[in-house]
Amino acid sequence: MADGVKPRVKVPKTAAAGDTITIKTLISHKMESGQRKDGDGNVIPRSIINRFTCDFNGQNVIDITLEAAISTNPYFEFQAIVPEAGEFKFTWYDDDGSVYEETKEISVS
């Protein structure tokens, strides 16, 4: 597990049924491409978030595959339709096998 990795997510607390909401996510991660060398000339191993998913009540909303060219601290902003009250589950997958998760509830008014 990489040090200092912290996911952050912004989801409105409430929405009307059928509303389209904006979701913002950011994960603090150094994102090492595997092409740089350390001070001793050794290759620094690749360490990136290689996949990001978001599910709402078990249904996939977005699934993104990331490549080595992705920037440090990847940020995603996207929209989702909220048909009912429920839970968003956000998952980031790291090259080292680590999985970072965050959940956010939303109620329908």
Secondary structure, DSSP 4 states (H G I P E B T S, - for coil): --TT-EEEEE--SEE-TTEEEEEEEEEE---B-S--B-TTSPBPPPB-EEEEEEEETTEEEEEEE--TTPPSS-EEEEEEEE-SSEEEEEEEEETTS-EEEEEEEEEE-
